[in-house]
Amino acid sequence: MFILAHKSISMENRIANLFQIDFPIIQAGMVWCSGWKLASAVSNAGGLGLIGSGSMHPETLEEHIVKCQKATQKPFGVNIPLLYPEIEKVIDVVIRNHVKIVFTSAGNPKTWTAKLKENDIKVVHVVSSVKFALKSQEAGVDAVVAEGFEAGGHNGREETTSFCLIPAVSDAVDIPVIAAGGIGSGKAMLAAMVLGADGVQIGTRFAASQESSAHEKFKNKIVEINEGDTELVLKKLAPVRLIKNDFYLKVKEAEMRGAEKEELSLLLGKGRSKKGMFNGELDEGELEIGQVSAMIHEVKPAADILREIWTEYNDVKKSLC
C-alpha cells in the first residue's frame, strides 16, 4: 500500500517530478540543524534533504556537500541565504561541487538565479508574500516556498499565516508552490495541498530528529515547550521566532521600552544562535523554532518522521474521500 501511493505521487506531483524524489516533502535548510547527516537521511528516505549553509563558512559547506554526496545517491540541495557575507564563495562552492538543487532566501532572487540555472541548477526561492512570489517567478526560479508566520527562524514582515499565504501565492503564480510554516504532520500537509501547494517544506519537526546537528539540549527543549512558548520578535532588525528564554526576555524588555536597531543589534551580538542551538546554552542562546514545536513530543530518526507524515497524509486523505 505504501509503495503504490509512493509510485502514484511521483508520476503526478509537480514537486516530486521537479526534484525526482519519491515524496513531495522537503526538509528545510535550518541554521545549526541541517548538516549533511540530516540532509542525506531525508533524501535516502525519499524526500529532499537540504544542507543549511547559513551557519557555514564556504569551506565547511564544501565539506558537508562532499560528505552528503558520499552518504546518498539521491537528490539533495543546499539552502543559501542571499544576504550571506561570503555569498560569491558559497555560490562557487555549490557550482564547483555539482549541486543540482538550491533553495535561496533572504534577498533578491534576480541576483543569482540566472547564474545558477546556467549551471544546470534548479532554483527555489523562499517568500512570505504574493509580491515576492511574483518577483521570484519573474526572476526565473523553478518553484517558490510560501512560508507563513508560524515558521521558526527568520520570518516575513507581513506576518501572513500559512492558511492565507498558501492559496494566495498558489493563485498568483504558475510555477510549483511549496508550503512552509506550521507543518509537522500528515494532516497539516494535506491541508497545505488542499490550499494549493504542490509540496511541503518542514523545518521544526526535522530539527528535533536524531540526525539534526542541533545540540541535544536544544532538541529536548523543542519537545518540552508548549503552546505559546514562542514569539516573533526583533522586528526592527529581522523578524525571528524564538523560544521564550532569558535572552528572549531581554529582547522583549528592550522592545517594550522602544529600543532602536543599534541597541537591539548590540544585544543580539554575534554567534547568539550558535550559542543556543548548536552549543546548547538554553538561557542566553537565540533559540529559533516554529509554533508547531508545541505538537512535537519525541526526537526520532528523520526517516521515521518522513514516513509517519506521508502515511498520515494518505490515511487522512483516504478517510475524507
C-alpha positions in Angstrom: 0.0 0.0 0.0 2.8 2.4 0.9 4.7 1.6 -2.3 1.7 2.1 -4.5 1.0 5.5 -3.0 4.6 6.4 -3.4 4.6 5.5 -7.1 1.5 7.5 -7.9 2.7 10.7 -6.3 6.0 10.5 -8.2 4.1 10.3 -11.6 1.6 13.1 -11.0 3.1 15.6 -8.5 5.0 18.7 -9.8 7.5 18.9 -6.9 8.2 15.1 -7.0 8.8 15.4 -10.7 10.9 18.6 -10.5 13.3 17.1 -8.0 13.0 13.5 -9.0 12.1 12.4 -5.4 9.6 9.9 -4.1 7.6 12.2 -1.8 6.9 16.0 -2.1 8.4 16.6 1.3 11.4 18.9 1.7 13.5 19.2 4.9 14.2 22.9 5.4 17.8 24.2 5.4 17.9 25.4 9.0 21.0 27.1 10.6 22.8 24.9 13.1 20.4 22.0 12.5 20.8 21.0 8.8 24.1 19.3 8.2 24.9 16.5 5.8 23.7 13.8 8.2 20.1 15.2 8.3 20.0 16.1 4.6 21.2 12.6 3.5 18.9 10.8 5.9 15.8 12.7 4.5 16.9 12.1 0.9 17.6 8.5 1.4 14.1 8.2 2.9 12.6 9.6 -0.3 12.2 13.3 0.5 14.5 16.2 -0.4 17.2 17.0 2.2 18.7 20.4 2.3 22.1 21.4 3.8 21.7 24.8 5.6 24.6 27.0 4.5 23.6 29.9 6.6 25.7 28.8 9.6 28.7 27.6 7.5 31.8 29.1 6.1 32.4 28.2 2.4 35.0 25.5 3.3 32.6 24.0 5.9 29.8 23.9 3.3 32.0 22.2 0.9 32.9 19.5 3.5 29.2 18.9 4.1 28.4 18.7 0.4 31.1 16.1 -0.2 30.0 14.0 2.8 26.4 14.2 1.7 27.3 13.0 -1.8 29.0 10.0 -0.3 26.1 9.3 2.0 23.3 9.4 -0.6 22.9 8.7 -4.3 19.5 10.5 -4.2 18.9 14.2 -4.9 19.7 16.7 -2.2 20.1 20.5 -2.2 21.6 23.5 -0.4 19.8 26.4 1.2 21.6 29.7 0.7 20.6 33.0 2.4 21.4 35.6 -0.3 22.5 38.2 2.2 25.3 35.9 3.4 28.6 37.9 3.6 30.6 35.3 1.6 27.8 34.7 -1.0 30.1 34.6 -4.1 32.3 31.9 -2.5 29.2 29.9 -1.4 27.8 30.1 -5.0 31.2 28.9 -6.3 31.3 26.0 -3.9 27.8 24.9 -5.0 28.6 25.1 -8.7 32.1 23.5 -8.4 30.7 20.6 -6.5 27.9 20.0 -8.9 25.0 20.6 -6.5 21.8 20.4 -8.6 19.2 22.0 -6.3 19.5 25.3 -4.5 16.9 27.0 -2.3 17.6 30.7 -1.8 16.2 33.1 0.8 16.6 36.5 2.4 17.5 38.5 -0.7 16.7 39.3 -4.3 16.4 36.2 -6.4 17.3 38.1 -9.6 20.9 38.4 -8.3 21.9 34.7 -8.6 19.1 32.7 -10.2 20.4 33.1 -13.8 23.9 32.1 -12.9 22.7 29.1 -11.0 20.4 28.0 -13.8 23.2 28.4 -16.4 25.0 25.7 -14.4 22.0 23.3 -14.6 20.9 24.0 -11.1 17.2 24.1 -10.1 16.4 27.1 -8.1 13.7 27.7 -5.5 13.2 30.9 -3.6 11.5 31.3 -0.2 8.8 34.1 0.0 6.4 35.5 2.6 4.1 37.4 0.3 2.4 37.3 -3.2 4.5 40.3 -4.2 7.8 38.5 -3.7 6.4 35.2 -5.2 5.7 37.1 -8.4 9.2 38.7 -8.3 10.7 35.3 -7.9 8.7 33.9 -10.8 9.9 36.8 -13.0 13.5 36.1 -11.9 13.1 32.6 -13.4 13.0 30.3 -10.4 11.6 26.8 -10.8 9.4 27.0 -7.7 8.7 29.1 -4.6 8.4 28.2 -0.9 5.4 30.1 0.6 6.4 30.4 4.2 3.8 31.5 6.8 4.0 33.4 10.0 4.0 30.2 12.1 7.5 29.2 10.9 10.6 29.2 13.0 13.7 31.3 12.4 13.5 34.4 10.3 10.1 35.4 9.2 8.4 37.8 6.7 7.5 41.2 7.9 4.0 40.7 6.6 3.1 38.2 9.3 0.7 36.4 6.9 -0.3 33.0 8.2 0.1 29.9 6.1 -3.6 29.4 5.6 -3.8 32.8 4.0 -0.5 32.8 2.2 -0.6 29.4 0.5 -3.7 29.9 -1.5 -2.9 33.5 -2.4 0.6 32.5 -3.8 -0.8 29.4 -5.5 -3.4 31.6 -7.3 -0.8 34.2 -8.3 1.9 32.1 -9.8 2.2 29.4 -12.5 5.2 27.7 -11.1 5.0 25.0 -8.3 4.4 26.2 -4.7 5.9 24.5 -1.7 4.1 25.3 1.6 6.0 26.0 4.8 5.3 27.3 8.3 3.3 25.3 10.9 3.6 22.0 9.0 4.8 19.0 11.0 2.2 16.3 10.4 0.4 14.5 7.6 -2.8 16.3 8.5 -1.1 19.7 8.1 0.5 18.5 4.8 -2.9 17.6 3.4 -4.3 20.9 4.4 -1.5 22.7 2.6 -2.1 20.6 -0.5 -5.8 21.4 -0.5 -5.0 25.1 -0.3 -3.0 24.8 -3.5 0.5 23.7 -2.5 2.4 21.1 -4.6 4.6 20.0 -1.7 5.7 21.0 1.8 8.9 22.2 3.4 9.3 21.1 7.0 11.8 22.6 9.4 10.9 22.3 13.1 9.9 18.6 13.0 13.3 17.7 11.4 15.2 20.0 13.8 14.0 17.5 16.5 15.4 14.5 14.7 18.2 12.2 15.7 20.3 13.3 12.7 19.8 17.0 13.3 23.1 18.7 14.1 21.5 20.8 16.8 22.6 20.3 20.4 20.8 17.5 22.3 19.7 20.1 24.9 18.0 22.2 22.2 16.3 19.1 20.7 15.0 18.2 24.2 13.8 21.8 24.7 11.8 21.6 21.4 9.9 18.6 22.7 9.3 20.2 26.1 7.8 23.5 25.1 4.1 24.2 25.0 1.6 26.3 23.1 2.5 30.0 23.4 6.2 29.3 24.3 7.5 31.0 21.1 7.1 34.6 19.8 8.1 36.6 16.8 10.5 39.4 18.0 13.4 41.6 16.8 11.1 43.1 14.1 13.2 46.2 13.8 16.2 44.1 12.8 14.9 40.9 11.1 11.8 39.2 12.5 12.7 35.9 14.1 10.5 33.4 16.1 12.2 32.5 19.4 11.6 30.2 22.3 10.9 32.3 25.4 14.1 32.1 27.5 16.3 34.6 29.4 17.6 36.1 26.1 14.1 36.5 24.8 13.1 38.3 28.0 16.0 40.8 27.5 14.9 41.4 23.9 11.3 41.8 24.9 12.2 44.3 27.7 14.2 46.3 25.2 11.5 46.3 22.6 8.8 47.3 25.2 10.7 50.5 26.0 11.3 51.3 22.4 14.9 50.3 21.8 16.2 51.1 18.3 18.1 48.9 15.9 21.5 49.8 17.3 20.7 48.7 20.8 19.0 45.5 19.6 22.0 44.7 17.4 24.3 45.1 20.4 22.0 42.9 22.5 21.9 40.2 19.8 25.7 40.4 19.3 27.5 37.7 17.3 27.1 33.9 17.4 23.9 34.1 19.5 22.1 31.4 17.6 25.1 29.1 17.6 25.4 29.6 21.3 21.8 28.3 21.8 21.1 25.9 19.1 24.5 24.3 18.5 26.2 24.7 21.8 23.1 24.1 24.0 23.2 27.3 26.1 19.5 27.4 26.6 19.3 30.5 28.7 21.4 33.0 26.8 21.2 31.5 23.3 18.9 32.5 20.5 16.6 29.5 20.2 14.8 29.7 16.8 11.9 27.3 16.3 8.4 27.2 14.9 4.9 27.2 16.6 4.4 23.6 15.6 7.1 22.7 18.2 4.2 22.5 20.8 3.0 19.4 18.9 6.3 17.6 18.9 6.9 15.2 21.8 9.7 12.9 20.7 13.1 13.0 19.0 13.1 10.4 16.2 15.1 9.3 13.2 14.4 11.5 10.2 13.3 8.6 8.1 10.6 7.7 10.7 9.4 11.3 10.8 9.1 11.4 7.0 7.3 8.0 6.8 4.9 9.0 9.6 4.0 12.3 7.8 3.5 10.5 4.5 1.4 7.7 6.0 -0.8 10.0 7.9 -1.2 12.3 4.8 -2.5 9.3 2.8 -4.7 7.9 5.6 -6.4 11.2 6.3 -6.8 11.9 2.6 -8.4 8.4 2.1 -10.8 8.9 5.1 -12.2 12.1 3.5 -13.0 10.5 0.1 
